């Protein structure tokens, strides 16, 4: 598995709902709109690393000709070298299904989900996917965002919805809880609301 692509990681910001809407609007003017939309929302809906996303084959997401809600990543395709099951949020399923149906590739099990422009039988590179997302963020006027922002946004959304820390760790494929905890952003308003709920 390739190392982390340029432009990911670090202290990537979490995307707000307003920023995601702005990015979504910019998708309409892109050359590969459905592909880019599927890439964006699958990242948000799974928290998968960019290298994991571009490494997907149709058999991983639609093993029986129908897009599934759980993707099993084999050990050779993960950073930790451990296989894991990744659950897919509804938005991710919706956009991925529309994209694959448009390409008419649901029955082509070995085809890459996100193919290279020059070689359709090979997946696009992680750096190419990073550039697609970086361009979208720039067009939408979203500063300090990177492809890793999709992963961080997914993690924080799970936490705010009450997901157990261990569940988030498993979803992201982290080796330790300490790594998962570094993803979280605590909003002062969120902290205030939490304290206000105390019964004593």
C-alpha positions in Angstrom: 0.0 0.0 0.0 1.4 3.4 -0.9 2.3 6.0 1.7 0.1 8.9 2.6 -0.6 11.1 -0.5 0.6 14.7 -0.4 -2.0 17.0 1.0 -3.6 14.7 3.5 -3.4 14.2 7.2 -1.9 16.8 9.5 -4.5 18.8 11.3 -7.1 18.6 8.6 -10.2 20.5 9.6 -13.7 19.1 10.1 -16.2 20.2 7.5 -19.4 21.9 8.7 -22.8 21.2 7.2 -22.7 24.6 5.4 -19.3 23.8 3.9 -20.4 20.4 2.7 -23.4 22.1 1.0 -21.1 24.6 -0.7 -18.9 21.8 -1.9 -21.9 19.9 -3.2 -23.0 22.9 -5.3 -19.6 23.1 -6.9 -19.8 19.5 -7.9 -22.4 20.4 -10.6 -19.7 22.2 -12.6 -17.1 19.5 -12.6 -16.2 17.4 -15.6 -16.7 14.1 -13.7 -19.6 15.2 -11.5 -21.0 11.7 -10.6 -17.6 10.3 -9.9 -16.5 13.2 -7.8 -19.8 13.2 -5.9 -19.4 9.5 -5.2 -15.9 10.0 -4.0 -16.8 12.9 -1.7 -19.9 11.2 -0.1 -18.3 7.8 0.2 -15.4 9.4 2.1 -17.9 11.3 4.3 -20.1 8.2 4.8 -17.3 5.7 5.7 -14.3 7.6 7.0 -12.1 5.5 4.8 -8.6 6.7 3.9 -8.2 8.1 0.4 -5.9 5.2 -0.6 -8.6 2.8 0.6 -11.3 4.6 -1.4 -9.4 4.5 -4.7 -8.4 0.9 -4.2 -12.0 -0.3 -4.2 -13.2 -2.7 -6.8 -16.9 -3.2 -7.8 -16.8 -6.6 -6.1 -16.0 -4.8 -2.8 -19.0 -2.4 -2.9 -21.5 -4.5 -5.0 -20.6 -8.1 -4.7 -24.0 -9.3 -6.0 -24.8 -6.5 -8.4 -26.3 -4.3 -5.7 -24.5 -1.7 -3.6 -24.1 -2.9 0.0 -24.1 -1.1 3.4 -20.9 -2.8 4.5 -17.6 -2.9 2.7 -15.0 -5.5 3.8 -11.5 -4.2 3.3 -8.9 -7.0 2.9 -5.6 -6.6 4.9 -3.5 -5.8 1.8 -5.6 -2.7 1.2 -5.4 -1.1 4.7 -2.7 0.9 6.4 -2.8 -1.3 9.5 -2.5 -4.5 7.4 -5.6 -5.8 9.1 -8.9 -6.5 7.4 -11.9 -4.7 8.7 -15.6 -4.2 7.9 -16.6 -0.6 7.1 -20.3 0.5 7.3 -21.5 2.9 4.7 -23.9 5.8 5.5 -27.0 6.2 3.4 -25.7 9.2 1.4 -22.7 7.2 0.4 -24.8 4.3 -0.8 -27.1 6.6 -2.8 -24.4 8.5 -4.7 -22.3 5.4 -5.2 -25.2 3.5 -6.7 -26.1 6.3 -9.0 -22.5 6.6 -10.2 -22.0 2.9 -10.8 -25.4 2.6 -12.6 -24.4 5.6 -14.8 -21.2 3.8 -15.7 -23.0 0.5 -16.2 -20.3 -1.3 -14.2 -22.4 -3.0 -11.5 -21.8 -6.3 -13.2 -18.1 -5.8 -13.9 -16.8 -7.2 -10.6 -13.1 -6.6 -11.2 -13.5 -3.0 -12.4 -12.1 -0.3 -10.2 -14.8 1.9 -8.6 -12.7 5.0 -9.4 -10.7 4.2 -12.6 -7.8 6.1 -14.0 -8.6 8.4 -16.9 -5.9 6.8 -19.0 -6.3 3.2 -18.0 -9.9 2.2 -17.2 -8.8 -1.2 -15.9 -6.6 0.5 -13.2 -7.7 2.6 -10.3 -7.0 6.3 -10.2 -4.0 7.2 -8.0 -4.5 8.5 -4.5 -2.7 11.7 -5.4 -5.2 12.3 -8.3 -8.1 11.8 -5.9 -6.5 14.3 -3.5 -6.2 16.8 -6.3 -9.9 16.3 -7.2 -11.0 17.1 -3.6 -8.5 19.9 -3.2 -9.9 21.6 -6.3 -13.4 21.2 -5.0 -12.6 22.7 -1.6 -10.9 25.7 -3.3 -13.9 26.3 -5.6 -16.2 26.2 -2.6 -14.0 28.6 -0.7 -13.4 26.1 2.1 -10.0 27.0 3.6 -7.7 24.6 5.4 -9.5 21.5 4.2 -7.8 18.4 2.8 -8.9 15.0 1.7 -8.4 13.9 5.3 -11.1 16.3 6.3 -13.7 13.7 5.1 -12.3 11.2 7.6 -12.2 13.7 10.4 -15.7 14.9 9.7 -17.0 11.3 9.7 -15.3 10.6 13.1 -16.7 13.7 14.7 -20.2 13.1 13.3 -20.2 9.6 14.8 -19.1 10.9 18.2 -21.8 13.6 18.3 -24.3 10.9 17.5 -23.3 9.0 20.6 -21.2 6.3 19.0 -18.9 4.4 21.3 -15.2 5.3 21.0 -14.4 1.7 20.2 -16.9 1.7 17.4 -15.3 4.8 15.9 -11.9 3.2 16.2 -13.0 0.1 14.4 -14.7 2.1 11.6 -11.6 4.2 11.0 -9.2 1.3 11.3 -7.0 2.8 14.0 -4.6 0.6 15.9 -5.2 2.5 19.2 -7.9 4.6 20.8 -5.3 7.3 21.4 -5.1 7.9 17.6 -8.9 8.0 17.3 -9.2 10.6 20.1 -6.9 13.0 18.3 -9.5 13.3 15.6 -12.1 14.9 17.8 -13.0 18.6 17.9 -14.9 19.8 20.9 -17.1 22.8 20.2 -17.5 25.2 23.2 -21.3 25.2 22.6 -21.3 21.4 22.6 -19.5 21.4 25.9 -21.9 23.9 27.4 -24.9 21.9 26.3 -23.4 18.7 27.8 -22.9 20.4 31.2 -26.4 21.8 31.1 -27.8 18.3 30.9 -26.3 17.4 34.3 -29.1 16.5 36.8 -27.2 17.8 39.9 
